[in-house]
Amino acid sequence: MQRLAALAMAIALSILTLEPVFAGCGPAGIQLLPTSTASTVKITIRTSSGQPAFGTGFIWDSDGHIVTNDHVATVGDLHIVTLADGEHRAARIAARAPDQDLALLSVDGPLPPAARRAPAGSLQPGDSVLAIGNPFGQGTTVSTGIVNGFGREVITAPDRHMMGMVETTVPLRPGNSGGPLLSCRGEVVGINTAAVQTAPGGSTLGFAIPMEIADAAVARMLRADTAVVAAPDFGSRFPAESGTVQRGSARPGLGLYVVPGGSALVVQQVVPGSPAARAGAMPGDAIIEANGRMVSSPEELQSLVHDATVGTIAVLRILRSGVALDMAVRITPVVFSP
């Protein structure tokens, strides 16, 4: 997995409703028809300063759920959704997945059909993609580009490392956040989330959450018993800093903090009372395999359990004082307090 060693610019402003749909793929690339789609919505948020912020989302299902970025949903406390026909609806946050910068909004009443979705894995490097937004609230624009690659890591906040992202040449601007990344067939293949400028005055790369990750995250949010859920993982590269996680919030995982150490991962910290602690993990343990696969980076370790569910077992092969041990760790909610 390629890692982008820069702090990405999270985009948390506005986008207007999506109007064109795609005719299909062909030698000319993306073709647009003047017909409308009602699946993309404009989101207006009241912030603590009293000034509005803006974002976008798209209709997920027939039960009133709209998907957007978590950094859009949490920028304020009052959410108004504007549908394609101009109708305004009050919305509320139904669930959040902060680790993956995703959130579900809920509105009452019937909605237009949900957006068509497809896995980002259906794309190839060089394929044409498109994002539609309302940069800086100044009007709708259509931005096109191509897929550069997959599996990128982007740091969108000091406490948020986004993994598995789709990198494109689409020049995202404030106004695209939470909006759909579309294939030339008009299918939503990702959720536009961040942009990075390659150099001062240089080109901008866009990054989107692939639909495979979004599908799994939304499924977890829909079945969760709590409003805040997170992808099960092995902890982060470093211990969480004060304020990065809400006090008392539950984060499924193992309770390990690891750093690369040659061809293994060295445990730096074990969260007291965590599943890893109960299994006997100790600082200094070197993890060489997880669930039968070799791991040499925190990203690989996280990816192996990215879609794991609470209650499943992760088998870690560790080296301790030169002796190989297999350690079974049950993935359960871990409480991280700042």
Backbone torsions as a table, in degrees:
resi	resn	phi	psi	omega
1	MET	NA	130.0	178.9
2	GLN	-82.2	141.3	-175.7
3	ARG	-115.7	129.9	178.2
4	LEU	-91.3	112.3	-175.0
5	ALA	-89.3	61.9	178.1
6	ALA	-154.1	154.8	177.2
7	LEU	-82.4	118.1	-176.9
8	ALA	-77.4	150.5	177.5
9	MET	-87.0	108.4	177.8
10	ALA	-72.2	137.5	-175.5
11	ILE	-105.0	122.2	-174.4
12	ALA	-137.3	43.1	178.1
13	LEU	-116.9	-134.7	-162.6
14	SER	-112.2	159.2	171.1
15	ILE	-148.0	141.7	177.5
16	LEU	-91.1	175.4	-176.6
17	THR	-65.5	147.0	-179.1
18	LEU	-82.0	127.4	-177.5
19	GLU	-109.2	-48.2	-176.6
20	PRO	-76.9	156.3	167.9
21	VAL	-123.2	169.9	-173.2
22	PHE	-95.4	142.6	175.2
23	ALA	-78.8	-28.0	-179.2
24	GLY	141.8	-176.8	-178.1
25	CYS	-98.7	146.7	179.0
26	GLY	-168.1	-175.6	-179.6
27	PRO	-56.8	-29.1	-179.3
28	ALA	-82.7	-2.5	179.8
29	GLY	84.1	-132.9	-176.6
30	ILE	-75.0	131.8	176.0
31	GLN	-122.1	132.2	-177.5
32	LEU	-108.8	142.6	172.4
33	LEU	-112.8	150.1	-176.8
34	PRO	-80.2	15.8	174.5
35	THR	-80.6	162.5	-173.6
36	SER	-109.5	153.7	169.6
37	THR	-123.5	140.4	-174.3
38	ALA	-103.2	15.3	-172.6
39	SER	-85.5	-16.1	-178.9
40	THR	-103.0	137.5	-174.1
41	VAL	-126.0	155.6	173.6
42	LYS	-93.7	138.4	179.9
43	ILE	-120.4	127.8	175.5
44	THR	-114.4	130.3	-175.1
45	ILE	-123.0	134.8	174.1
46	ARG	-85.6	124.9	-178.7
47	THR	-98.3	171.1	-178.9
48	SER	-65.0	-23.5	179.0
49	SER	-79.4	-9.1	-177.0
50	GLY	90.5	-11.0	178.2
51	GLN	-87.7	143.2	179.8
52	PRO	-77.4	148.0	167.9
53	ALA	-118.7	164.4	-172.8
54	PHE	-135.1	152.4	176.7
55	GLY	-154.4	-172.3	177.5
56	THR	-136.4	166.0	175.1
57	GLY	-158.7	175.5	175.1
58	PHE	-141.4	150.5	-174.8
59	ILE	-68.1	128.9	-174.3
60	TRP	-97.1	-40.7	-175.7
61	ASP	-151.1	-175.9	-178.4
62	SER	-88.3	4.5	-178.8
63	ASP	-98.1	13.5	175.4
64	GLY	89.6	15.2	-178.3
65	HIS	-94.0	136.3	177.9
66	ILE	-124.9	132.1	-179.5
67	VAL	-97.9	138.6	174.3
68	THR	-151.2	-177.4	174.4
69	ASN	-76.8	147.9	175.9
70	ASP	-64.0	-36.3	-178.5
71	HIS	-71.6	-16.4	171.0
72	VAL	-79.8	-48.2	-174.9
73	ALA	-64.3	-31.9	-172.5
74	THR	-99.9	9.0	-179.7
75	VAL	-75.6	-15.4	179.4
76	GLY	-155.9	-171.5	-172.3
77	ASP	-118.3	-1.9	178.9
78	LEU	-132.2	126.8	-173.1
79	HIS	-122.1	127.4	174.8
80	ILE	-119.8	126.2	179.6
81	VAL	-103.3	132.3	176.3
82	THR	-110.1	118.8	-179.9
83	LEU	-79.2	171.8	-175.3
84	ALA	-61.8	-28.8	-179.8
85	ASP	-86.1	6.0	178.0
86	GLY	92.5	-4.8	179.7
87	GLU	-70.1	137.3	178.6
88	HIS	-101.0	136.7	177.0
89	ARG	-130.6	139.9	170.8
90	ALA	-73.2	138.3	-179.2
91	ALA	-126.4	155.8	176.9
92	ARG	-132.7	154.7	177.5
93	ILE	-77.0	118.8	-179.6
94	ALA	-89.2	-37.2	-179.3
95	ALA	-164.6	157.5	-179.7
96	ARG	-134.2	148.6	169.6
97	ALA	-128.0	78.6	-172.8
98	PRO	-58.9	-36.2	-178.7
99	ASP	-59.0	-29.5	-177.4
100	GLN	-109.8	11.2	177.2
101	ASP	53.9	45.1	178.1
102	LEU	-128.5	149.2	177.3
103	ALA	-148.1	153.7	175.4
104	LEU	-110.7	125.6	169.2
105	LEU	-99.4	154.5	179.1
106	SER	-129.3	135.5	176.4
107	VAL	-128.1	154.8	178.6
108	ASP	-91.2	153.9	175.8
109	GLY	92.5	165.9	-179.2
110	PRO	-66.8	150.0	179.5
111	LEU	-127.0	160.6	172.5
112	PRO	-61.5	168.6	-179.6
113	PRO	-58.1	149.9	179.2
114	ALA	-66.8	156.6	178.0
115	ALA	-65.2	144.5	173.2
116	ARG	-74.3	135.0	-176.9
117	ARG	-123.8	154.1	176.5
118	ALA	-150.4	150.9	179.7
119	PRO	-66.2	142.7	175.9
120	ALA	-63.6	-22.7	177.0
121	GLY	-64.4	-11.8	176.0
122	SER	-77.3	-9.4	179.1
123	LEU	-91.0	162.8	174.0
124	GLN	-128.9	151.7	172.9
125	PRO	-52.5	132.4	-177.8
126	GLY	99.2	-14.0	178.4
127	ASP	-68.1	147.6	178.5
128	SER	-78.4	140.4	175.7
129	VAL	-139.3	167.7	-173.8
130	LEU	-146.1	144.0	172.3
131	ALA	-129.8	142.5	177.9
132	ILE	-119.5	133.3	-177.6
133	GLY	-151.2	-179.0	180.0
134	ASN	-128.2	71.8	-172.6
135	PRO	-54.3	126.1	176.5
136	PHE	56.9	22.6	178.6
137	GLY	70.0	21.8	-173.1
138	GLN	-106.0	12.6	177.4
139	GLY	125.1	157.6	-175.8
140	THR	-75.0	134.1	174.4
141	THR	-130.2	154.3	176.1
142	VAL	-111.3	123.8	179.6
143	SER	-117.1	130.9	-179.6
144	THR	-119.9	161.4	177.9
145	GLY	-172.5	-163.5	178.5
146	ILE	-129.2	163.5	176.1
147	VAL	-78.0	126.2	174.8
148	ASN	-88.5	-39.5	-177.1
149	GLY	176.8	-177.2	-174.6
150	PHE	-129.9	168.3	174.3
151	GLY	70.3	25.6	-179.3
152	ARG	-80.1	150.1	172.6
153	GLU	-108.5	132.8	-179.5
154	VAL	-133.4	134.4	176.6
155	ILE	-93.6	108.0	-177.9
156	THR	-97.3	-9.1	176.3
157	ALA	-164.0	160.6	-178.9
158	PRO	-54.6	-29.0	-177.6
159	ASP	-109.6	13.1	-176.4
160	ARG	-132.1	108.6	175.2
161	HIS	-104.8	108.7	179.7
162	MET	-86.9	126.0	-177.7
163	MET	-116.2	158.7	176.6
164	GLY	72.0	21.9	-174.3
165	MET	-75.9	153.7	173.5
166	VAL	-91.2	124.7	178.0
167	GLU	-98.9	131.5	179.9
168	THR	-132.2	170.6	173.7
169	THR	-95.7	8.7	177.8
170	VAL	-64.0	122.9	-177.3
171	PRO	-78.2	80.6	-179.6
172	LEU	-66.5	145.6	177.3
173	ARG	-132.2	164.7	171.4
174	PRO	-54.1	118.3	-171.9
175	GLY	134.3	-16.5	-179.2
176	ASN	-99.1	-10.0	-171.1
177	SER	-63.2	130.8	-179.4
178	GLY	84.1	-5.6	-177.9
179	GLY	-84.7	164.8	-176.9
180	PRO	-78.6	140.2	164.9
181	LEU	-95.4	124.2	-172.8
182	LEU	-112.6	144.8	172.3
183	SER	-79.5	174.4	179.0
184	CYS	-69.7	-8.8	175.8
185	ARG	-93.3	1.0	178.5
186	GLY	84.3	11.8	178.8
187	GLU	-91.2	142.0	176.2
188	VAL	-77.7	116.2	-178.2
189	VAL	-110.7	-6.0	-180.0
190	GLY	-168.9	173.2	179.3
191	ILE	-121.3	114.2	-177.8
192	ASN	-62.0	128.7	-169.3
193	THR	-132.7	-37.3	-173.3
194	ALA	-152.7	163.3	177.1
195	ALA	-140.4	148.9	178.1
196	VAL	-131.6	129.9	174.7
197	GLN	-87.9	123.2	-172.8
198	THR	-65.5	-28.4	178.3
199	ALA	-163.5	158.4	177.2
200	PRO	-53.1	120.6	-178.2
201	GLY	78.1	2.1	-177.5
202	GLY	-88.3	-170.5	-178.5
203	SER	-73.4	162.0	-179.5
204	THR	-113.2	134.3	174.3
205	LEU	-101.4	139.3	177.3
206	GLY	-103.1	148.2	-179.7
207	PHE	-130.0	133.9	-178.0
208	ALA	-128.9	145.6	173.1
209	ILE	-74.0	122.5	-179.0
210	PRO	-66.0	150.7	-175.2
211	MET	-63.5	-27.5	177.3
212	GLU	-60.9	-43.3	179.1
213	ILE	-70.2	-41.0	179.6
214	ALA	-63.5	-42.6	179.1
215	ASP	-57.4	-47.6	-178.5
216	ALA	-66.1	-40.7	-179.2
217	ALA	-65.8	-42.8	179.6
218	VAL	-65.4	-39.0	177.6
219	ALA	-60.1	-41.0	177.9
220	ARG	-65.6	-40.9	-179.9
221	MET	-64.9	-39.2	-177.4
222	LEU	-69.4	-29.7	-178.7
223	ARG	-99.9	-0.1	-175.9
224	ALA	-73.5	149.4	175.8
225	ASP	-86.9	-14.7	-179.4
226	THR	-117.0	161.9	-176.2
227	ALA	-77.4	-22.3	-178.2
228	VAL	-117.1	118.3	179.4
229	VAL	-124.3	165.3	179.7
230	ALA	-145.7	155.6	176.1
231	ALA	-67.4	132.7	175.6
232	PRO	-60.1	136.0	179.1
233	ASP	-154.0	-176.0	-177.3
234	PHE	-100.0	25.3	-175.8
235	GLY	88.8	-173.5	-178.5
236	SER	-110.6	175.3	-175.8
237	ARG	-62.2	-35.5	179.1
238	PHE	-130.5	158.5	177.1
239	PRO	-57.6	145.5	-177.9
240	ALA	-65.2	138.5	176.9
241	GLU	-83.7	160.2	-179.3
242	SER	-57.0	130.6	175.7
243	GLY	92.1	-3.8	-176.8
244	THR	-80.0	-23.2	178.5
245	VAL	-130.5	136.9	-179.3
246	GLN	-61.1	140.3	-178.0
247	ARG	-59.1	130.7	175.9
248	GLY	80.5	3.4	179.8
249	SER	-77.3	145.4	-177.8
250	ALA	-95.3	130.0	179.3
251	ARG	-126.0	107.6	-179.6
252	PRO	-58.6	142.3	179.4
253	GLY	169.0	-159.5	-179.8
254	LEU	-111.7	-21.8	180.0
255	GLY	84.7	35.5	179.1
256	LEU	-117.7	142.8	169.2
257	TYR	-117.5	125.6	-173.1
258	VAL	-130.3	157.2	174.0
259	VAL	-135.6	152.6	178.7
260	PRO	-62.4	144.5	177.0
261	GLY	-147.9	80.6	-176.6
262	GLY	70.4	-123.1	-179.4
263	SER	-95.2	15.3	-179.5
264	ALA	-136.1	176.8	174.6
265	LEU	-114.9	125.7	-176.9
266	VAL	-96.4	126.8	178.8
267	VAL	-73.9	120.9	177.5
268	GLN	-95.4	-33.4	-176.8
269	GLN	-149.2	142.7	173.9
270	VAL	-118.4	123.4	-178.7
271	VAL	-67.2	123.8	-180.0
272	PRO	-56.2	133.6	178.4
273	GLY	78.6	1.1	-177.7
274	SER	-79.4	168.4	176.1
275	PRO	-55.8	-40.1	178.8
276	ALA	-64.5	-38.7	178.4
277	ALA	-65.2	-41.6	180.0
278	ARG	-66.8	-28.5	179.0
279	ALA	-80.5	-9.4	176.7
280	GLY	100.0	13.1	178.4
281	ALA	-65.2	146.9	-177.7
282	MET	-135.9	148.0	172.5
283	PRO	-55.9	137.7	-177.6
284	GLY	99.0	-16.8	174.6
285	ASP	-61.0	141.3	178.1
286	ALA	-109.7	113.9	-179.6
287	ILE	-85.4	122.4	-179.5
288	ILE	-110.5	-22.4	178.6
289	GLU	-144.3	151.5	172.6
290	ALA	-136.2	121.9	-177.9
291	ASN	52.1	40.1	174.6
292	GLY	83.1	3.4	-179.5
293	ARG	-118.1	139.6	179.7
294	MET	-69.0	142.2	178.5
295	VAL	-133.3	139.5	179.1
296	SER	-136.1	2.8	177.8
297	SER	-142.4	151.2	176.1
298	PRO	-56.9	-33.5	-179.4
299	GLU	-64.8	-40.9	178.1
300	GLU	-64.1	-41.2	-179.6
301	LEU	-64.3	-43.5	178.4
302	GLN	-65.4	-40.4	-177.6
303	SER	-62.7	-34.8	-177.2
304	LEU	-64.9	-27.1	-178.2
305	VAL	-118.3	16.7	-173.5
306	HIS	-56.5	-39.7	-177.0
307	ASP	-106.0	16.3	178.7
308	ALA	-67.2	154.8	178.8
309	THR	-110.8	155.0	178.4
310	VAL	-59.1	134.2	179.4
311	GLY	104.2	-16.2	178.1
312	THR	-78.7	163.7	-176.7
313	ILE	-105.3	131.3	171.3
314	ALA	-106.8	127.0	179.0
315	VAL	-101.5	115.5	179.8
316	LEU	-104.3	129.8	171.1
317	ARG	-97.4	121.7	-176.4
318	ILE	-123.1	158.2	170.8
319	LEU	-109.7	126.0	178.6
320	ARG	-133.1	113.3	-177.4
321	SER	55.9	37.8	176.6
322	GLY	82.7	-1.3	-178.9
323	VAL	-106.4	131.7	178.8
324	ALA	-83.0	131.6	179.4
325	LEU	-132.0	144.1	171.8
326	ASP	-101.3	126.3	-175.9
327	MET	-120.8	121.4	178.6
328	ALA	-93.0	120.6	-177.5
329	VAL	-122.5	124.5	179.3
330	ARG	-86.3	129.0	-179.4
331	ILE	-77.2	115.4	179.8
332	THR	-136.6	164.6	178.8
333	PRO	-60.3	133.8	177.2
334	VAL	-117.0	128.6	180.0
335	VAL	-92.1	121.5	178.0
336	PHE	-106.8	119.5	178.3
337	SER	-108.3	136.8	-179.5
338	PRO	-71.6	NA	NA
